């Protein structure tokens, strides 16, 4: 399955742009599988303390299934004061 993923903040720097397309070998992938693929293709993600995935404008749990038609966003770690 081919997925288009939007990226913000440091995630945009890691993937080299505002979005990236990834191919997952599953017909019904989970958010966890997507995170693993991101870490495999872009090892810098392993260095982040954390990052989240949003699916259709809501934070997604690792076991959530995703489809090619979903809006998928990488949410980088947030810091502030």
DSSP file (Angstrom, degrees, kcal/mol; ACC not computed):
  #  RESIDUE AA STRUCTURE BP1 BP2  ACC     N-H-->O    O-->H-N    N-H-->O    O-->H-N    TCO  KAPPA ALPHA  PHI   PSI    X-CA   Y-CA   Z-CA
    1    1 A X              0   0    0      0, 0.0    23,-3.2     0, 0.0     2,-0.5   0.000 360.0 360.0 360.0 134.5    0.0    0.0    0.0
    2    2 A X  E     -A   23   0A   0     21,-0.2     2,-0.4    23,-0.1    21,-0.2  -0.827 360.0-170.1 -95.9 127.8    1.3    3.4   -0.9
    3    3 A X  E     -A   22   0A   0     19,-3.1    19,-2.5    -2,-0.5     2,-0.5  -0.955  16.9-148.0-121.8 136.5    0.8    6.2    1.7
    4    4 A X  E     -A   21   0A   0     -2,-0.4    68,-0.7    64,-0.3     2,-0.4  -0.912  22.2-168.4-100.3 126.0    1.4    9.9    1.5
    5    5 A X  E     -Ab  20  72A   0     15,-3.2    15,-2.3    -2,-0.5     2,-0.3  -0.956  12.4-143.3-122.0 130.6    2.5   11.3    4.8
    6    6 A X  E     -Ab  19  73A   0     66,-3.0    68,-2.7    -2,-0.4     2,-0.4  -0.647  18.3-158.8 -88.4 148.2    2.7   15.0    5.8
    7    7 A X  E     - b   0  74A   0     11,-2.7     2,-0.3    -2,-0.3    68,-0.1  -0.977   9.6-174.7-133.2 143.6    5.5   16.2    8.0
    8    8 A X    >>  -     0   0    0     66,-0.8     3,-1.4    -2,-0.4     4,-0.5  -0.899  53.0  -9.7-130.4 159.8    6.0   19.2   10.2
    9    9 A X  H >> S-     0   0    0     -2,-0.3     4,-1.2     1,-0.3     3,-0.9  -0.198 130.5  -5.8  57.8-137.2    8.9   20.6   12.3
   10   10 A X  H 3> S+     0   0    0      1,-0.3     4,-2.3    67,-0.2    -1,-0.3   0.801 131.9  64.2 -62.1 -29.6   11.9   18.4   12.7
   11   11 A X  H <> S+     0   0    0     -3,-1.4     4,-2.3     1,-0.2    -1,-0.3   0.873  98.8  54.1 -62.2 -36.0   10.1   15.6   10.9
   12   12 A X  H <X>S+     0   0    0     -3,-0.9     5,-1.9    -4,-0.5     4,-1.1   0.893 109.1  48.3 -64.1 -39.8   10.0   17.7    7.7
   13   13 A X  H  <5S+     0   0    0     -4,-1.2    -2,-0.2     3,-0.2    -1,-0.2   0.894 110.7  51.7 -66.1 -39.6   13.8   18.1    8.0
   14   14 A X  H  <5S+     0   0    0     -4,-2.3    -2,-0.2     1,-0.2    -1,-0.2   0.919 115.6  38.6 -65.8 -44.5   14.2   14.4    8.5
   15   15 A X  H  <5S-     0   0    0     -4,-2.3    -1,-0.2     2,-0.2    -2,-0.2   0.599 111.8-118.6 -85.1  -9.8   12.2   13.3    5.4
   16   16 A X  T  <5S+     0   0    0     -4,-1.1     2,-0.3    -5,-0.2    -3,-0.2   0.768  77.8  20.9  83.1  26.2   13.5   16.2    3.3
   17   17 A X  S   <S-     0   0    0     -5,-1.9    -2,-0.2    -6,-0.2    -1,-0.2  -0.969  97.4 -68.9 166.9-177.5   10.2   18.0    2.6
   18   18 A X  S    S+     0   0    0     -2,-0.3   -11,-2.7   -12,-0.1     2,-0.3   0.681 112.0  14.4 -73.7 -18.1    6.6   18.7    3.5
   19   19 A X  E     -A    6   0A   0    -13,-0.3     2,-0.3    -7,-0.1   -13,-0.2  -0.980  60.1-162.9-151.9 163.3    5.6   15.2    2.6
   20   20 A X  E     -A    5   0A   0    -15,-2.3   -15,-3.2    -2,-0.3     2,-0.5  -0.991  15.3-137.9-146.0 147.2    6.9   11.7    1.8
   21   21 A X  E     -A    4   0A   0     -2,-0.3     2,-0.4   -17,-0.2   -17,-0.2  -0.933  23.4-174.7-109.3 131.8    5.4    8.7    0.1
   22   22 A X  E     -A    3   0A   0    -19,-2.5   -19,-3.1    -2,-0.5     2,-0.6  -0.941  19.3-139.7-125.6 146.9    6.1    5.3    1.6
   23   23 A X  E     -A    2   0A   0     -2,-0.4     2,-0.4   -21,-0.2   -21,-0.2  -0.929  18.0-166.6-105.3 121.0    5.2    1.8    0.4
   24   24 A X        -     0   0    0    -23,-3.2     5,-0.1    -2,-0.6    10,-0.0  -0.884  21.0-137.5-107.1 142.1    4.1   -0.6    3.1
   25   25 A X  S    S+     0   0    0     -2,-0.4     2,-0.4     3,-0.0    -1,-0.1   0.299  76.9  87.7 -82.0  10.5    3.9   -4.3    2.4
   26   26 A X        -     0   0    0    -25,-0.2     3,-0.5     1,-0.1    -2,-0.2  -0.847  66.3-148.0-112.3 146.1    0.6   -4.8    4.2
   27   27 A X  S    S+     0   0    0     -2,-0.4    -1,-0.1     1,-0.2     2,-0.1   0.682 104.4  28.2 -79.1 -18.5   -2.9   -4.4    2.8
   28   28 A X  S    S-     0   0    0     39,-0.1    -1,-0.2   -27,-0.0    39,-0.1  -0.515  87.4-177.8-140.5  66.8   -4.1   -3.2    6.2
   29   29 A X        -     0   0    0     -3,-0.5    37,-2.7    37,-0.3     2,-0.2  -0.206  15.6-136.5 -71.8 159.5   -1.1   -1.6    8.0
   30   30 A X  B  >  -E   65   0B   0     35,-0.2     4,-1.9     1,-0.1    35,-0.2  -0.654  27.0-107.7-105.8 167.1   -1.1   -0.2   11.5
   31   31 A X  H  > S+     0   0    0     33,-1.8     4,-2.6    30,-0.4     5,-0.2   0.879 121.2  56.9 -59.7 -38.6    0.4    3.0   12.8
   32   32 A X  H  > S+     0   0    0     30,-2.4     4,-2.4     1,-0.2    -1,-0.2   0.915 105.2  50.0 -60.8 -42.8    3.1    0.9   14.5
   33   33 A X  H  > S+     0   0    0     29,-0.3     4,-2.2     1,-0.2    -1,-0.2   0.891 110.3  51.0 -62.1 -38.9    4.1   -0.6   11.1
   34   34 A X  H  X S+     0   0    0     -4,-1.9     4,-2.7     2,-0.2    -2,-0.2   0.928 109.3  49.9 -63.8 -44.8    4.2    2.9    9.7
   35   35 A X  H  X S+     0   0    0     -4,-2.6     4,-2.4     1,-0.2    -2,-0.2   0.904 110.9  49.9 -60.2 -41.6    6.5    4.1   12.6
   36   36 A X  H  X S+     0   0    0     -4,-2.4     4,-2.0     2,-0.2    -1,-0.2   0.896 111.0  49.0 -64.3 -40.0    8.8    1.1   12.0
   37   37 A X  H  X S+     0   0    0     -4,-2.2     4,-2.7     2,-0.2     5,-0.3   0.904 110.4  50.8 -66.8 -41.4    9.0    1.9    8.3
   38   38 A X  H  X S+     0   0    0     -4,-2.7     4,-2.7     1,-0.2     7,-0.3   0.929 111.5  47.7 -60.3 -44.8    9.8    5.5    9.0
   39   39 A X  H  < S+     0   0    0     -4,-2.4     7,-0.2     1,-0.2    -1,-0.2   0.853 113.6  48.1 -65.6 -34.7   12.5    4.5   11.4
   40   40 A X  H  < S+     0   0    0     -4,-2.0     3,-0.4    -5,-0.2    -2,-0.2   0.911 119.6  37.1 -71.1 -42.6   13.9    2.0    8.9
   41   41 A X  H  < S+     0   0    0     -4,-2.7     2,-0.3     1,-0.3    -2,-0.2   0.793 131.1  29.7 -80.7 -28.7   13.9    4.5    6.0
   42   42 A X    ><  -     0   0    0     -4,-2.7     3,-2.5    -5,-0.3     4,-0.3  -0.745  69.6-172.6-132.7  82.2   14.9    7.5    8.0
   43   43 A X  G >  S+     0   0    0     -3,-0.4     3,-1.6    -2,-0.3     4,-0.5   0.675  76.0  77.4 -55.4 -20.1   17.1    6.3   10.9
   44   44 A X  G >> S+     0   0    0      1,-0.3     3,-1.3     2,-0.2     4,-0.6   0.785  80.4  70.3 -61.7 -25.5   17.1    9.8   12.5
   45   45 A X  G X4 S+     0   0    0     -3,-2.5     3,-0.9    -7,-0.3    -1,-0.3   0.828  89.7  61.9 -60.1 -29.6   13.6    9.1   13.7
   46   46 A X  G <4 S+     0   0    0     -3,-1.6    -1,-0.3    -4,-0.3    -2,-0.2   0.770  98.4  57.3 -65.7 -24.5   15.2    6.6   16.2
   47   47 A X  G <4 S+     0   0    0     -3,-1.3    -1,-0.2    -4,-0.5    -2,-0.2   0.655  85.6  97.9 -81.4 -16.6   17.1    9.5   17.7
   48   48 A X  S << S-     0   0    0     -3,-0.9     3,-0.1    -4,-0.6    -3,-0.0  -0.481  76.2-134.1 -73.3 142.2   13.9   11.5   18.6
   49   49 A X  S    S-     0   0    0      1,-0.3     2,-0.3    -2,-0.2    -1,-0.1   0.886  81.9 -26.6 -61.5 -38.4   12.6   11.1   22.1
   50   50 A X        -     0   0    0      2,-0.0    27,-0.6    -3,-0.0     2,-0.3  -0.969  56.3-171.7-166.2 158.5    9.2   10.6   20.7
   51   51 A X  E     -C   76   0A   0     -2,-0.3     2,-0.3    25,-0.2    25,-0.2  -0.959  14.2-147.7-153.8 151.4    7.0   11.3   17.7
   52   52 A X  E     -C   75   0A   0     23,-2.9    23,-3.4    -2,-0.3     2,-0.4  -0.744   6.8-136.7-117.5 163.7    3.3   10.8   17.1
   53   53 A X  E     -C   74   0A   0      7,-0.4     7,-2.9    -2,-0.3     2,-0.4  -0.977  12.6-158.9-119.5 133.4    1.2   10.0   14.1
   54   54 A X  E     -CD  73  59A   0     19,-2.7    19,-2.4    -2,-0.4     2,-0.5  -0.929   3.4-163.8-109.5 138.9   -2.2   11.7   13.5
   55   55 A X  E >  S-CD  72  58A   0      3,-2.8     3,-0.8    -2,-0.4    17,-0.2  -0.984  75.7 -12.4-124.1 120.8   -4.7   10.1   11.2
   56   56 A X  T 3  S-     0   0    0     15,-3.0    -1,-0.2    -2,-0.5    16,-0.1   0.917 131.2 -51.5  53.4  47.7   -7.5   12.2    9.9
   57   57 A X  T 3  S+     0   0    0     14,-0.4     2,-0.4     1,-0.2    -1,-0.2   0.648 119.5  99.5  69.0  20.4   -6.7   15.0   12.3
   58   58 A X  E <  S-D   55   0A   0     -3,-0.8    -3,-2.8     0, 0.0    -1,-0.2  -0.998  82.1-102.2-134.6 140.8   -6.7   12.8   15.4
   59   59 A X  E     -D   54   0A   0     -2,-0.4     2,-0.4    -5,-0.3    -5,-0.3  -0.347  44.0-140.7 -56.2 136.7   -3.8   11.3   17.3
   60   60 A X        -     0   0    0     -7,-2.9    -7,-0.4     4,-0.0     2,-0.2  -0.820   0.9-131.0-108.9 143.2   -3.6    7.7   16.4
   61   61 A X    >   -     0   0    0     -2,-0.4     3,-1.8     1,-0.1   -30,-0.4  -0.550  31.1-109.3 -83.9 155.3   -2.8    4.7   18.6
   62   62 A X  T 3  S+     0   0    0      1,-0.3   -30,-2.4    -2,-0.2   -31,-0.3   0.810 117.2  51.7 -56.6 -33.6   -0.2    2.2   17.5
   63   63 A X  T 3  S+     0   0    0    -32,-0.2    -1,-0.3   -33,-0.2     2,-0.1   0.525  82.3 118.1 -84.4  -4.4   -2.7   -0.5   16.8
   64   64 A X    <   -     0   0    0     -3,-1.8   -33,-1.8   -34,-0.1     2,-0.2  -0.409  64.2-127.8 -66.4 134.5   -4.9    1.7   14.6
   65   65 A X  B     -E   30   0B   0    -35,-0.2     2,-0.3    -2,-0.1   -35,-0.2  -0.541  24.2-158.1 -78.0 146.7   -5.3    0.5   11.0
   66   66 A X        -     0   0    0    -37,-2.7   -37,-0.3    -2,-0.2     2,-0.3  -0.922   3.9-158.1-126.6 154.4   -4.6    3.1    8.2
   67   67 A X    >   -     0   0    0     -2,-0.3     3,-1.4   -39,-0.1   -39,-0.1  -0.821  34.4-106.7-125.8 166.6   -5.6    3.2    4.6
   68   68 A X  T 3  S+     0   0    0     -2,-0.3   -64,-0.3     1,-0.3    -1,-0.0   0.748 118.3  56.1 -64.1 -24.3   -4.3    5.0    1.5
   69   69 A X  T 3  S+     0   0    0      2,-0.1    -1,-0.3   -66,-0.1     2,-0.1   0.548  85.7 105.5 -87.7  -6.7   -7.1    7.5    1.7
   70   70 A X  S <  S-     0   0    0     -3,-1.4     2,-0.7     1,-0.1   -66,-0.3  -0.404  75.7-122.0 -71.3 148.0   -6.3    8.6    5.2
   71   71 A X        -     0   0    0     -2,-0.1   -15,-3.0   -66,-0.1     2,-0.5  -0.846  36.7-168.6 -86.4 115.6   -4.6   12.0    5.9
   72   72 A X  E     -bC   5  55A   0     -2,-0.7   -66,-3.0   -68,-0.7     2,-0.4  -0.918   8.0-177.8-115.1 131.1   -1.5   10.9    7.8
   73   73 A X  E     -bC   6  54A   0    -19,-2.4   -19,-2.7    -2,-0.5     2,-0.6  -0.988  23.7-136.5-131.7 135.1    0.7   13.4    9.6
   74   74 A X  E     -bC   7  53A   0    -68,-2.7   -66,-0.8    -2,-0.4     2,-0.7  -0.816  19.7-158.2 -86.6 124.1    4.0   13.0   11.6
   75   75 A X  E     - C   0  52A   0    -23,-3.4   -23,-2.9    -2,-0.6     3,-0.1  -0.913  11.6-149.1-105.3 109.9    3.8   15.0   14.8
   76   76 A X  E     - C   0  51A   0     -2,-0.7   -25,-0.2   -25,-0.2   -67,-0.1  -0.228  36.0 -73.9 -73.2 166.7    7.3   15.8   16.0
   77   77 A X        -     0   0    0    -27,-0.6     2,-0.4     1,-0.1   -67,-0.2  -0.320  51.7-142.0 -57.7 143.0    8.2   16.1   19.7
   78   78 A X        +     0   0    0     -3,-0.1     2,-0.3     2,-0.0    -1,-0.1  -0.914  21.4 178.0-112.8 134.6    6.9   19.5   21.1
   79   79 A X        +     0   0    0     -2,-0.4     2,-0.3     2,-0.0     0, 0.0  -0.942  11.9 145.7-129.5 157.4    8.8   21.6   23.5
   80   80 A X              0   0    0     -2,-0.3    -2,-0.0     1,-0.1     0, 0.0  -0.975 360.0 360.0-171.5-178.8    7.9   24.9   25.0
   81   81 A X              0   0    0     -2,-0.3    -1,-0.1     0, 0.0    -2,-0.0   0.403 360.0 360.0-140.0 360.0    8.1   27.1   27.9
